[in-house]
């Protein structure tokens, strides 16, 4: 099984194969033979993955998922990356460390920005899916509740079982946590092994 998901040859091949299979199952809803029903679109999952790559500052993941998004649809890369960067920057704020007045203003500003991004993308769920993913990734109770409530409302309105959507989102978060951890240190491991 070959994949461009990972960029080094040091990781044991059997584990790379498992991670590649997990990538296929998470993003394609398939193991290559069997297919499962998915509740998030491939584009939604790639937006979540890109934002997590940005959050974890993994250049390989950012490049990989941006290329996939380019293949999936016509996006204006500069505007798209500005919006993604702004969302991730917004979501880096730990509201447990700011005043109640700042928290209220943060929520208002986030909702204004999320509405603009949703209108440009045509998908009102993307900003909140990204917020929920980053909340899950860093175990942030506020983001999980704040963005999770919006995700539930959006998908319940569409008569899509929001618990299945959130479960699928959680799979993307788990995969990306492992992938970014591996990819961010790959060059350091290669340097260690090739030291003379």
MDTraj code that builds the backbone (N, CA, C; nanometers):
import mdtraj as md
import numpy as np

residues = "UNK UNK UNK UNK UNK UNK UNK UNK UNK UNK UNK UNK UNK UNK UNK UNK UNK UNK UNK UNK UNK UNK UNK UNK UNK UNK UNK UNK UNK UNK UNK UNK UNK UNK UNK UNK UNK UNK UNK UNK UNK UNK UNK UNK UNK UNK UNK UNK UNK UNK UNK UNK UNK UNK UNK UNK UNK UNK UNK UNK UNK UNK UNK UNK UNK UNK UNK UNK UNK UNK UNK UNK UNK UNK UNK UNK UNK UNK UNK UNK UNK UNK UNK UNK UNK UNK UNK UNK UNK UNK UNK UNK UNK UNK UNK UNK UNK UNK UNK UNK UNK UNK UNK UNK UNK UNK UNK UNK UNK UNK UNK UNK UNK UNK UNK UNK UNK UNK UNK UNK UNK UNK UNK UNK UNK UNK UNK UNK UNK UNK UNK UNK UNK UNK UNK UNK UNK UNK UNK UNK UNK UNK UNK UNK UNK UNK UNK UNK UNK UNK UNK UNK UNK UNK UNK UNK UNK UNK UNK UNK UNK UNK UNK UNK UNK UNK UNK UNK UNK UNK UNK UNK UNK UNK UNK UNK UNK UNK UNK UNK UNK UNK UNK UNK UNK UNK UNK UNK UNK UNK UNK UNK UNK UNK UNK UNK".split()
xyz = np.array([
    [0.0862, -0.1172, 0.0000],
    [0.0000, 0.0000, 0.0000],
    [0.0902, 0.1226, 0.0000],
    [0.0756, 0.2085, -0.0975],
    [0.1589, 0.3280, -0.1019],
    [0.0719, 0.4502, -0.0795],
    [0.1327, 0.5526, -0.0232],
    [0.0565, 0.6723, 0.0075],
    [0.1486, 0.7923, 0.0163],
    [0.0955, 0.9083, -0.0176],
    [0.1699, 1.0329, 0.0003],
    [0.1277, 1.1019, 0.1294],
    [0.0508, 1.0320, 0.2114],
    [0.0051, 1.0894, 0.3372],
    [0.1238, 1.1133, 0.4298],
    [0.2209, 1.0237, 0.4243],
    [0.3390, 1.0356, 0.5091],
    [0.4615, 1.0589, 0.4241],
    [0.5592, 1.1299, 0.4783],
    [0.6716, 1.1715, 0.3963],
    [0.8039, 1.1064, 0.4325],
    [0.8053, 1.0026, 0.5143],
    [0.9335, 0.9406, 0.5466],
    [0.9277, 0.7895, 0.5306],
    [1.0450, 0.7307, 0.5283],
    [1.0552, 0.5852, 0.5115],
    [1.1070, 0.5171, 0.6372],
    [1.1131, 0.5881, 0.7484],
    [1.1654, 0.5339, 0.8730],
    [1.0573, 0.4609, 0.9513],
    [0.9379, 0.5145, 0.9510],
    [0.8250, 0.4560, 1.0232],
    [0.8043, 0.3129, 0.9739],
    [0.7826, 0.2166, 1.0619],
    [0.7631, 0.0781, 1.0165],
    [0.6521, 0.0693, 0.9109],
    [0.6831, -0.0008, 0.8016],
    [0.5893, -0.0045, 0.6885],
    [0.4527, -0.0587, 0.7269],
    [0.4465, -0.1545, 0.8188],
    [0.3159, -0.2098, 0.8566],
    [0.2311, -0.1042, 0.9279],
    [0.2956, -0.0149, 1.0045],
    [0.2198, 0.0923, 1.0694],
    [0.1830, 0.2009, 0.9692],
    [0.2720, 0.2279, 0.8730],
    [0.2369, 0.3206, 0.7651],
    [0.1171, 0.2677, 0.6873],
    [0.1138, 0.1369, 0.6640],
    [0.0001, 0.0765, 0.5945],
    [-0.1291, 0.0935, 0.6745],
    [-0.1207, 0.0754, 0.8062],
    [-0.2391, 0.0932, 0.8911],
    [-0.2855, 0.2381, 0.8876],
    [-0.1898, 0.3330, 0.8957],
    [-0.2259, 0.4747, 0.8899],
    [-0.2844, 0.5100, 0.7520],
    [-0.2286, 0.4510, 0.6469],
    [-0.2831, 0.4760, 0.5127],
    [-0.4251, 0.4207, 0.5006],
    [-0.4483, 0.3050, 0.5589],
    [-0.5829, 0.2470, 0.5602],
    [-0.6780, 0.3344, 0.6414],
    [-0.6300, 0.3846, 0.7550],
    [-0.7125, 0.4746, 0.8360],
    [-0.7441, 0.6024, 0.7590],
    [-0.6475, 0.6523, 0.6833],
    [-0.6707, 0.7703, 0.6001],
    [-0.7807, 0.7427, 0.4977],
    [-0.7713, 0.6296, 0.4305],
    [-0.8704, 0.5925, 0.3301],
    [-1.0088, 0.5787, 0.3931],
    [-1.0172, 0.5100, 0.5069],
    [-1.1458, 0.4905, 0.5738],
    [-1.2038, 0.6230, 0.6233],
    [-1.1177, 0.7087, 0.6754],
    [-1.1634, 0.8371, 0.7305],
    [-1.2110, 0.9320, 0.6217],
    [-1.1336, 0.9454, 0.5144],
    [-1.1647, 1.0468, 0.4136],
    [-1.2505, 0.9954, 0.2987],
    [-1.2387, 0.8681, 0.2648],
    [-1.3138, 0.8130, 0.1513],
    [-1.4324, 0.7268, 0.1950],
    [-1.4353, 0.6881, 0.3218],
    [-1.5424, 0.6003, 0.3680],
    [-1.5308, 0.4613, 0.3101],
    [-1.4059, 0.4154, 0.2923],
    [-1.3823, 0.2860, 0.2285],
    [-1.2501, 0.2283, 0.2770],
    [-1.2389, 0.0972, 0.2690],
    [-1.1090, 0.0335, 0.2936],
    [-1.0484, -0.0140, 0.1621],
    [-1.1043, 0.0338, 0.0526],
    [-1.0592, -0.0068, -0.0795],
    [-1.1478, -0.1152, -0.1392],
    [-1.2205, -0.1846, -0.0544],
    [-1.3118, -0.2891, -0.1007],
    [-1.4550, -0.2604, -0.0558],
    [-1.4700, -0.2398, 0.0728],
    [-1.6022, -0.2131, 0.1286],
    [-1.6201, -0.0613, 0.1415],
    [-1.7446, -0.0136, 0.1255],
    [-1.7759, 0.1284, 0.1414],
    [-1.8802, 0.1434, 0.2505],
    [-1.8656, 0.2507, 0.3294],
    [-1.9584, 0.2781, 0.4379],
    [-2.0273, 0.4108, 0.4120],
    [-2.1456, 0.4249, 0.4677],
    [-2.2176, 0.5515, 0.4546],
    [-2.1406, 0.6594, 0.5304],
    [-2.1276, 0.7761, 0.4679],
    [-2.0611, 0.8888, 0.5329],
    [-2.1605, 1.0033, 0.5464],
    [-2.1346, 1.0909, 0.6407],
    [-2.2284, 1.1983, 0.6722],
    [-2.1683, 1.3364, 0.6464],
    [-2.0373, 1.3420, 0.6372],
    [-1.9682, 1.4637, 0.5984],
    [-1.9207, 1.4452, 0.4550],
    [-1.9200, 1.5524, 0.3783],
    [-1.8676, 1.5419, 0.2428],
    [-1.7152, 1.5325, 0.2486],
    [-1.6581, 1.4845, 0.1403],
    [-1.5115, 1.4766, 0.1337],
    [-1.4526, 1.6174, 0.1495],
    [-1.5158, 1.7159, 0.0884],
    [-1.4660, 1.8539, 0.0988],
    [-1.4715, 1.9039, 0.2434],
    [-1.5793, 1.8755, 0.3148],
    [-1.5883, 1.9159, 0.4553],
    [-1.4756, 1.8527, 0.5365],
    [-1.4515, 1.7227, 0.5141],
    [-1.3442, 1.6540, 0.5884],
    [-1.2081, 1.7122, 0.5547],
    [-1.1876, 1.7472, 0.4286],
    [-1.0585, 1.8059, 0.3894],
    [-1.0410, 1.9455, 0.4493],
    [-1.1492, 2.0231, 0.4594],
    [-1.1404, 2.1541, 0.5253],
    [-1.1041, 2.1373, 0.6732],
    [-1.1648, 2.0403, 0.7380],
    [-1.1333, 2.0117, 0.8782],
    [-0.9864, 1.9707, 0.8899],
    [-0.9422, 1.8814, 0.8018],
    [-0.8037, 1.8333, 0.8059],
    [-0.7055, 1.9470, 0.7809],
    [-0.7359, 2.0328, 0.6852],
    [-0.6483, 2.1464, 0.6570],
    [-0.6380, 2.2373, 0.7787],
    [-0.7510, 2.2654, 0.8411],
    [-0.7483, 2.3535, 0.9587],
    [-0.6690, 2.2901, 1.0722],
    [-0.6802, 2.1596, 1.0891],
    [-0.6016, 2.0927, 1.1937],
    [-0.4529, 2.0922, 1.1587],
    [-0.4208, 2.0750, 1.0304],
    [-0.2816, 2.0852, 0.9880],
    [-0.2256, 2.2230, 1.0191],
    [-0.3079, 2.3264, 0.9970],
    [-0.2660, 2.4627, 1.0290],
    [-0.2544, 2.4820, 1.1800],
    [-0.3509, 2.4292, 1.2535],
    [-0.3494, 2.4424, 1.3994],
    [-0.2232, 2.3777, 1.4576],
    [-0.1878, 2.2598, 1.4052],
    [-0.0687, 2.1883, 1.4535],
    [0.0603, 2.2360, 1.3862],
    [0.0477, 2.3276, 1.2900],
    [0.1622, 2.3836, 1.2174],
    [0.2443, 2.2752, 1.1479],
    [0.1735, 2.1890, 1.0756],
    [0.2371, 2.0813, 0.9989],
    [0.2312, 2.1188, 0.8505],
    [0.3435, 2.1669, 0.7979],
    [0.3476, 2.2143, 0.6588],
    [0.3147, 2.1025, 0.5592],
    [0.3618, 1.9809, 0.5864],
    [0.3313, 1.8692, 0.4964],
    [0.1796, 1.8467, 0.4880],
    [0.1129, 1.8469, 0.6038],
    [-0.0328, 1.8257, 0.6068],
    [-0.1058, 1.9407, 0.5380],
    [-0.0597, 2.0636, 0.5593],
    [-0.1215, 2.1797, 0.4949],
    [-0.1114, 2.1648, 0.3433],
    [0.0081, 2.1363, 0.2938],
    [0.0278, 2.1202, 0.1489],
    [-0.0579, 2.0064, 0.0931],
    [-0.0567, 1.8926, 0.1631],
    [-0.1300, 1.7754, 0.1152],
    [-0.2802, 1.8047, 0.1046],
    [-0.3383, 1.8578, 0.2127],
    [-0.4840, 1.8774, 0.2143],
    [-0.5262, 1.9950, 0.1259],
    [-0.4390, 2.0935, 0.1072],
    [-0.4698, 2.2019, 0.0135],
    [-0.4740, 2.1477, -0.1291],
    [-0.3810, 2.0585, -0.1634],
    [-0.3826, 1.9975, -0.2976],
    [-0.5099, 1.9166, -0.3196],
    [-0.5517, 1.8420, -0.2179],
    [-0.6746, 1.7635, -0.2300],
    [-0.7939, 1.8575, -0.2491],
    [-0.8002, 1.9643, -0.1720],
    [-0.9107, 2.0598, -0.1865],
    [-0.9114, 2.1230, -0.3248],
    [-0.7951, 2.1525, -0.3786],
    [-0.7877, 2.2059, -0.5151],
    [-0.8452, 2.1072, -0.6158],
    [-0.8161, 1.9782, -0.5961],
    [-0.8690, 1.8755, -0.6876],
    [-1.0200, 1.8587, -0.6725],
    [-1.0703, 1.8792, -0.5518],
    [-1.2134, 1.8573, -0.5267],
    [-1.3027, 1.9669, -0.5826],
    [-1.2506, 2.0850, -0.5968],
    [-1.3368, 2.1917, -0.6457],
    [-1.2600, 2.3181, -0.6738],
    [-1.3267, 2.4069, -0.7402],
    [-1.2657, 2.5338, -0.7781],
    [-1.2670, 2.6265, -0.6567],
    [-1.1508, 2.6481, -0.6000],
    [-1.1400, 2.7405, -0.4880],
    [-1.0350, 2.8453, -0.5213],
    [-1.0565, 2.9639, -0.4719],
    [-0.9573, 3.0700, -0.4869],
    [-0.8601, 3.0552, -0.3714],
    [-0.7445, 2.9977, -0.4012],
    [-0.6502, 2.9561, -0.2975],
    [-0.6147, 3.0682, -0.2007],
    [-0.5845, 3.1872, -0.2507],
    [-0.5427, 3.2961, -0.1620],
    [-0.6519, 3.3338, -0.0625],
    [-0.7731, 3.3513, -0.1131],
    [-0.8852, 3.3883, -0.0253],
    [-0.9171, 3.2736, 0.0697],
    [-0.9174, 3.1533, 0.0166],
    [-0.9469, 3.0355, 0.0976],
    [-0.8470, 3.0226, 0.2124],
    [-0.7174, 3.0361, 0.1821],
    [-0.6141, 3.0236, 0.2858],
    [-0.6227, 3.1379, 0.3873],
    [-0.6573, 3.2583, 0.3430],
    [-0.6752, 3.3695, 0.4370],
    [-0.7885, 3.3384, 0.5340],
    [-0.9002, 3.2875, 0.4807],
    [-1.0139, 3.2544, 0.5663],
    [-0.9803, 3.1406, 0.6628],
    [-0.9126, 3.0385, 0.6130],
    [-0.8748, 2.9260, 0.7003],
    [-0.7790, 2.9738, 0.8099],
    [-0.6819, 3.0544, 0.7720],
    [-0.5857, 3.1067, 0.8691],
    [-0.6573, 3.1922, 0.9738],
    [-0.7509, 3.2740, 0.9295],
    [-0.8262, 3.3574, 1.0236],
    [-0.9082, 3.2724, 1.1194],
    [-0.9714, 3.1670, 1.0674],
    [-1.0491, 3.0795, 1.1555],
    [-0.9599, 3.0142, 1.2606],
    [-0.8467, 2.9615, 1.2172],
    [-0.7564, 2.8950, 1.3115],
    [-0.7053, 2.9962, 1.4139],
    [-0.6718, 3.1163, 1.3692],
    [-0.6267, 3.2210, 1.4607],
    [-0.7352, 3.2536, 1.5629],
    [-0.8585, 3.2708, 1.5180],
    [-0.9722, 3.2938, 1.6077],
    [-0.9804, 3.1833, 1.7127],
    [-0.9665, 3.0591, 1.6660],
    [-0.9883, 2.9432, 1.7527],
    [-0.8716, 2.9151, 1.8465],
    [-0.7604, 2.9835, 1.8292],
    [-0.6488, 2.9691, 1.9237],
    [-0.6774, 3.0387, 2.0562],
    [-0.7740, 3.1277, 2.0582],
    [-0.8071, 3.1987, 2.1814],
    [-0.8659, 3.1001, 2.2816],
    [-0.8092, 3.0976, 2.3998],
    [-0.8612, 3.0155, 2.5083],
    [-0.9540, 3.1036, 2.5903],
    [-1.0842, 3.0903, 2.5690],
    [-1.1793, 3.1811, 2.6335],
    [-1.1844, 3.1630, 2.7848],
    [-1.1287, 3.0544, 2.8355],
    [-1.1245, 3.0386, 2.9817],
    [-1.0246, 3.1365, 3.0444],
    [-0.9425, 3.2002, 2.9624],
    [-0.8408, 3.2934, 3.0120],
    [-0.8738, 3.4400, 2.9836],
    [-0.9960, 3.4665, 2.9389],
    [-1.0333, 3.6051, 2.9108],
    [-1.1560, 3.6413, 2.9944],
    [-1.1848, 3.7708, 3.0016],
    [-1.2987, 3.8173, 3.0819],
    [-1.4306, 3.7780, 3.0158],
    [-1.5368, 3.7860, 3.0909],
    [-1.6698, 3.7535, 3.0389],
    [-1.7070, 3.8490, 2.9251],
    [-1.6742, 3.9770, 2.9393],
    [-1.7015, 4.0756, 2.8336],
    [-1.6256, 4.0392, 2.7068],
    [-1.4982, 4.0001, 2.7208],
    [-1.4181, 3.9590, 2.6047],
    [-1.4752, 3.8322, 2.5414],
    [-1.5206, 3.7414, 2.6258],
    [-1.5785, 3.6160, 2.5763],
    [-1.7036, 3.6445, 2.4925],
    [-1.7894, 3.7320, 2.5419],
    [-1.9110, 3.7667, 2.4678],
    [-1.8740, 3.8303, 2.3341],
    [-1.7771, 3.9211, 2.3354],
    [-1.7346, 3.9851, 2.2103],
    [-1.6697, 3.8843, 2.1165],
    [-1.5924, 3.7894, 2.1726],
    [-1.5307, 3.6841, 2.0907],
    [-1.6407, 3.6050, 2.0193],
    [-1.7461, 3.5675, 2.0928],
    [-1.8540, 3.4883, 2.0331],
    [-1.9250, 3.5663, 1.9233],
    [-1.9508, 3.6950, 1.9478],
    [-2.0151, 3.7785, 1.8447],
    [-1.9271, 3.7891, 1.7207],
    [-1.7978, 3.8165, 1.7418],
    [-1.7051, 3.8308, 1.6287],
    [-1.6907, 3.6992, 1.5526],
    [-1.6848, 3.5874, 1.6263],
    [-1.6747, 3.4568, 1.5608],
    [-1.7982, 3.4309, 1.4738],
    [-1.9157, 3.4583, 1.5282],
    [-2.0381, 3.4331, 1.4528],
    [-2.0464, 3.5213, 1.3281],
    [-2.0026, 3.6460, 1.3383],
    [-1.9996, 3.7338, 1.2209],
    [-1.9037, 3.6783, 1.1154],
    [-1.7860, 3.6385, 1.1598],
    [-1.6863, 3.5861, 1.0667],
    [-1.7325, 3.4531, 1.0075],
    [-1.7862, 3.3648, 1.0914],
    [-1.8337, 3.2342, 1.0441],
    [-1.9439, 3.2510, 0.9395],
    [-2.0298, 3.3502, 0.9572],
    [-2.1360, 3.3768, 0.8602],
    [-2.0764, 3.4194, 0.7268],
    [-1.9752, 3.5064, 0.7289],
    [-1.9093, 3.5494, 0.6048],
    [-1.8436, 3.4310, 0.5336],
    [-1.7726, 3.3470, 0.6101],
    [-1.7064, 3.2303, 0.5509],
    [-1.8113, 3.1349, 0.4936],
    [-1.9196, 3.1157, 0.5671],
    [-2.0259, 3.0257, 0.5213],
    [-2.0875, 3.0758, 0.3915],
    [-2.1094, 3.2061, 0.3812],
    [-2.1675, 3.2621, 0.2588],
    [-2.0734, 3.2446, 0.1404],
    [-1.9430, 3.2644, 0.1628],
    [-1.8460, 3.2488, 0.0540],
    [-1.8324, 3.1030, 0.0121],
    [-1.8368, 3.0133, 0.1098],
    [-1.8179, 2.8714, 0.0776],
    [-1.9474, 2.8029, 0.0383],
    [-2.0602, 2.8616, 0.0751],
    [-2.1882, 2.7977, 0.0478],
    [-2.2205, 2.6856, 0.1442],
    [-2.1432, 2.6753, 0.2521],
    [-2.1641, 2.5677, 0.3491],
    [-2.1594, 2.6263, 0.4901],
    [-2.2749, 2.6462, 0.5533],
    [-2.2770, 2.7076, 0.6861],
    [-2.2143, 2.6221, 0.7957],
    [-2.1948, 2.4945, 0.7699],
    [-2.1415, 2.4061, 0.8739],
    [-1.9896, 2.4113, 0.8870],
    [-1.9192, 2.4488, 0.7803],
    [-1.7720, 2.4379, 0.7806],
    [-1.7059, 2.5124, 0.8963],
    [-1.7376, 2.6401, 0.9228],
    [-1.6689, 2.7067, 1.0339],
    [-1.6919, 2.6360, 1.1684],
    [-1.8134, 2.5879, 1.1890],
    [-1.8456, 2.5229, 1.3165],
    [-1.7879, 2.3823, 1.3243],
    [-1.7800, 2.3126, 1.2113],
    [-1.7117, 2.1829, 1.2097],
    [-1.5644, 2.2018, 1.2455],
    [-1.5025, 2.3054, 1.1887],
    [-1.3622, 2.3347, 1.2181],
    [-1.3453, 2.3723, 1.3655],
    [-1.4354, 2.4569, 1.4164],
    [-1.4287, 2.4950, 1.5576],
    [-1.4443, 2.3757, 1.6492],
    [-1.5376, 2.2874, 1.6166],
    [-1.5573, 2.1673, 1.6980],
    [-1.4348, 2.0762, 1.6897],
    [-1.3779, 2.0622, 1.5708],
    [-1.2594, 1.9768, 1.5550],
    [-1.1427, 2.0284, 1.6387],
    [-1.1177, 2.1579, 1.6340],
    [-1.0080, 2.2140, 1.7130],
    [-1.0405, 2.2042, 1.8618],
    [-1.1672, 2.2231, 1.8977],
    [-1.2084, 2.2053, 2.0373],
    [-1.1822, 2.0641, 2.0864],
    [-1.2166, 1.9652, 2.0042],
    [-1.1908, 1.8254, 2.0405],
    [-1.0406, 1.8002, 2.0475],
    [-0.9669, 1.8517, 1.9506],
    [-0.8221, 1.8278, 1.9449],
    [-0.7509, 1.8778, 2.0695],
    [-0.7961, 1.9905, 2.1233],
    [-0.7273, 2.0423, 2.2421],
    [-0.8090, 2.0251, 2.3699],
    [-0.9185, 1.9489, 2.3614],
    [-1.0029, 1.9206, 2.4770],
    [-1.0510, 2.0498, 2.5422],
    [-1.1078, 2.1379, 2.4591],
    [-1.1548, 2.2683, 2.5026],
    [-1.3059, 2.2611, 2.5225],
    [-1.3481, 2.2583, 2.6491],
    [-1.4902, 2.2424, 2.6807],
    [-1.5770, 2.3489, 2.6146],
    [-1.5305, 2.4740, 2.6175],
    [-1.6096, 2.5825, 2.5596],
    [-1.6313, 2.5612, 2.4107],
    [-1.5220, 2.5374, 2.3348],
    [-1.5366, 2.5189, 2.1899],
    [-1.6212, 2.3967, 2.1570],
    [-1.6037, 2.2902, 2.2337],
    [-1.6834, 2.1697, 2.2094],
    [-1.8325, 2.2022, 2.2247],
    [-1.8679, 2.2723, 2.3316],
    [-2.0090, 2.3052, 2.3550],
    [-2.0597, 2.4110, 2.2568],
    [-1.9817, 2.5180, 2.2385],
    [-2.0237, 2.6305, 2.1539],
    [-2.0387, 2.5874, 2.0083],
    [-1.9343, 2.5287, 1.9522],
    [-1.9396, 2.4874, 1.8109],
    [-2.0210, 2.3600, 1.7940],
    [-2.0150, 2.2718, 1.8921],
    [-2.0928, 2.1478, 1.8852],
    [-2.2417, 2.1730, 1.8793],
    [-2.2894, 2.2716, 1.9558],
    [-2.4327, 2.3050, 1.9545],
    [-2.4744, 2.3529, 1.8157],
    [-2.3891, 2.4325, 1.7501],
    [-2.4199, 2.4808, 1.6150],
    [-2.4185, 2.3665, 1.5132],
    [-2.3198, 2.2766, 1.5263],
    [-2.3131, 2.1611, 1.4365],
    [-2.4398, 2.0774, 1.4504],
    [-2.4795, 2.0503, 1.5741],
    [-2.6020, 1.9726, 1.5966],
    [-2.7228, 2.0415, 1.5337],
    [-2.7349, 2.1720, 1.5548],
    [-2.8492, 2.2466, 1.5014],
    [-2.8509, 2.2421, 1.3485],
    [-2.7360, 2.2655, 1.2868],
    [-2.7280, 2.2672, 1.1396],
    [-2.7676, 2.1324, 1.0808],
    [-2.7099, 2.0238, 1.1341],
    [-2.7361, 1.8921, 1.0753],
    [-2.8727, 1.8371, 1.1148],
    [-2.9185, 1.8675, 1.2368],
    [-3.0527, 1.8245, 1.2747],
    [-3.1579, 1.8925, 1.1859],
    [-3.1339, 2.0192, 1.1508],
    [-3.2243, 2.0920, 1.0607],
    [-3.2285, 2.0246, 0.9236],
    [-3.1133, 1.9688, 0.8809],
    [-3.1064, 1.8986, 0.7523],
    [-3.1551, 1.7539, 0.7649],
    [-3.2029, 1.7172, 0.8831],
    [-3.2493, 1.5818, 0.9152],
    [-3.1391, 1.4779, 0.8949],
    [-3.0164, 1.5171, 0.9326],
    [-2.9016, 1.4269, 0.9331],
    [-2.8667, 1.4046, 1.0792],
    [-2.8473, 1.2799, 1.1169],
    [-2.8169, 1.2463, 1.2554],
    [-2.6847, 1.3114, 1.2962],
    [-2.6929, 1.4134, 1.3810],
    [-2.5733, 1.4895, 1.4178],
    [-2.4724, 1.4054, 1.4959],
    [-2.5165, 1.3034, 1.5675],
    [-2.4197, 1.2195, 1.6402],
    [-2.3324, 1.1411, 1.5417],
    [-2.3883, 1.1030, 1.4260],
    [-2.3086, 1.0345, 1.3239],
    [-2.2107, 1.1315, 1.2577],
    [-2.2546, 1.2548, 1.2384],
    [-2.1667, 1.3594, 1.1832],
    [-2.0504, 1.3841, 1.2783],
    [-2.0820, 1.4008, 1.4069],
    [-1.9778, 1.4297, 1.5061],
    [-1.8838, 1.3117, 1.5217],
    [-1.9348, 1.1901, 1.5128],
    [-1.8483, 1.0718, 1.5177],
    [-1.7505, 1.0694, 1.4012],
    [-1.7992, 1.1061, 1.2832],
    [-1.7125, 1.1107, 1.1649],
    [-1.6080, 1.2213, 1.1784],
    [-1.6494, 1.3356, 1.2317],
    [-1.5564, 1.4458, 1.2568],
    [-1.4484, 1.4014, 1.3564],
    [-1.4899, 1.3305, 1.4590],
    [-1.3941, 1.2818, 1.5590],
    [-1.2894, 1.1900, 1.4952],
    [-1.3300, 1.1099, 1.3979],
    [-1.2347, 1.0230, 1.3269],
    [-1.1301, 1.1058, 1.2533],
    [-1.1733, 1.2174, 1.1921],
    [-1.0777, 1.3063, 1.1237],
    [-0.9800, 1.3639, 1.2258],
    [-1.0311, 1.4062, 1.3416],
    [-0.9451, 1.4635, 1.4462],
    [-0.8422, 1.3615, 1.4928],
    [-0.8855, 1.2392, 1.5192],
    [-0.7940, 1.1348, 1.5669],
    [-0.6882, 1.1044, 1.4616],
    [-0.7313, 1.0911, 1.3361],
    [-0.6341, 1.0645, 1.2305],
    [-0.5339, 1.1782, 1.2195],
    [-0.5829, 1.3023, 1.2169],
    [-0.4938, 1.4168, 1.1989],
    [-0.3984, 1.4347, 1.3158],
    [-0.4423, 1.4013, 1.4361],
    [-0.3528, 1.4131, 1.5513],
    [-0.2335, 1.3193, 1.5325],
    [-0.2609, 1.1978, 1.4875],
    [-0.1522, 1.1015, 1.4631],
    [-0.0671, 1.1440, 1.3432],
    [-0.1316, 1.1841, 1.2349],
    [-0.0584, 1.2187, 1.1127],
    [0.0300, 1.3414, 1.1325],
    [-0.0248, 1.4451, 1.1968],
    [0.0570, 1.5654, 1.2164],
    [0.1702, 1.5385, 1.3134],
    [0.1457, 1.4584, 1.4158],
    [0.2533, 1.4251, 1.5106],
    [0.3674, 1.3571, 1.4373],
    [0.3335, 1.2658, 1.3481],
    [0.4350, 1.1932, 1.2727],
    [0.5048, 1.2833, 1.1711],
    [0.4276, 1.3548, 1.0922],
    [0.4854, 1.4348, 0.9847],
    [0.5685, 1.5535, 1.0335],
    [0.5330, 1.6099, 1.1481],
    [0.6085, 1.7250, 1.1977],
    [0.7497, 1.6874, 1.2411],
    [0.7696, 1.5623, 1.2796],
    [0.9021, 1.5223, 1.3290],
    [0.9797, 1.4353, 1.2302],
    [0.9202, 1.4055, 1.1153],
    [0.9840, 1.3135, 1.0195],
    [1.1237, 1.3587, 0.9802],
    [1.1416, 1.4874, 0.9502],
    [1.2732, 1.5364, 0.9086],
    [1.3750, 1.5278, 1.0224],
    [1.3309, 1.5445, 1.1463],
    [1.4222, 1.5340, 1.2606],
    [1.4680, 1.3894, 1.2795],
    [1.3772, 1.2956, 1.2580],
    [1.4129, 1.1539, 1.2694],
    [1.5105, 1.1168, 1.1584],
    [1.4843, 1.1662, 1.0376],
    [1.5748, 1.1386, 0.9247],
    [1.7144, 1.1954, 0.9534],
    [1.7211, 1.3160, 1.0097],
    [1.8505, 1.3752, 1.0444],
    [1.9222, 1.2914, 1.1490],
    [1.8501, 1.2444, 1.2470],
    [1.9089, 1.1619, 1.3529],
    [1.9703, 1.0350, 1.2952],
    [1.8962, 0.9706, 1.2064],
    [1.9419, 0.8435, 1.1502],
    [2.0607, 0.8642, 1.0558],
    [2.0627, 0.9751, 0.9842],
    [2.1673, 0.9976, 0.8865],
    [2.2852, 1.0786, 0.9416],
    [2.2905, 1.0969, 1.0724],
    [2.4061, 1.1651, 1.1312],
    [2.5296, 1.0789, 1.1189],
    [2.6412, 1.1419, 1.0936],
    [2.7682, 1.0671, 1.0860],
    [2.8604, 1.1059, 1.1986],
])
top = md.Topology()
chain = top.add_chain()
for i, resn in enumerate(residues, 1):
    res = top.add_residue(resn, chain, resSeq=i)
    for name in ("N", "CA", "C"):
        top.add_atom(name, md.element.get_by_symbol(name[0]), res)
traj = md.Trajectory(xyz[None], top)
